[in-house]
Amino acid sequence: MSDGTLSPQDLSDFMGERKVELFSISDHDTLAAYGQFTPPPGARVITGIEINTTWRENEVHVLGYNVPLGPSPINDLLEYNQVQRRTRAETMVKRLQNAGYAITLEDVLKESGGAFALGRPHVAKALVRLGIVDSVDAAFRQALSRGRSGYVPQLYTTPEHAIEKITEAGGIPVLAHPGRLKDRILIDELANRGLKGLEVFYPLHSADDTREFREKATKYGLVMTAGMDFHDISYHTQGVGMEVDAADLAAFLDLVGAPA
């Protein structure tokens, strides 16, 4: 319901095909997937969301696990981010038009498929569908990355605020894919500001990354989590799901009330 290409039910069915035992659908800035799918028999689901935040002009993703699906302290935060996303998309389209690209906001909205969280991937897909570029990667390289005509910096909530609201809602705030951070000092800063977990296991983390993040989790008493970050089989060719030692997830599962 944000920037993935499968419907919630199709994604859940894919989980079943791959024998995934435990999962969340953690869309960006929305919980709308929940209630839109039936889990595979025997699979356990933990509610999850990936909140986009801005820290020193960098985009940082904070996961919220076990968050409620009804009214909660994170609702206003999500509405703020969704408004920022819409405004950013409108600005990107205007800048692209000024640079000579024949694209409209309606083209972008069509690519979103009714998603609640507009983003650069939707603009990129629109450029591909319009025949302006030949791939999403090319769209980012030629038009949507920093320094290009369609680039617009994000202005989301802060990671500290996301952590605060997830906690107030009764959820577990976890820093997503720390290996993608431009400055890993953020882990140390957030560990002292209410962060409860670290996504130690991630497909693009090297062995050294995983070792470093395991040590950080131990140092600060953070639970370890795993995330596939699956968006589309075209870009994540190994499919959904990843093997993780149950012992490494035990503390997290205890925290969310879903012991192994």
ABEGO torsion letter per residue (X at the ends): XBABABBAAAAAAAAAAAGBABBBBBBBGBAAABGABBBBBGBBBBBBBBBBBBBGGBBBBBBBBGBBABBBAAAAAAAAAAAAAAAAAAAAAAAAAAAGBBBBAAAAAAAAGGBABBBAAAAAAAAAAAGABABAAAAAAAAABBGBAABBBBBBBBAAAAAAAAAAAGBBBBBBGAAABABAAAAAAAAAAGBABBBABBAABBAAAAAAAAAAAAAAGBBBBBBAGBABAAABAAEBEBBBBAAAAAAAAAAAGBBX
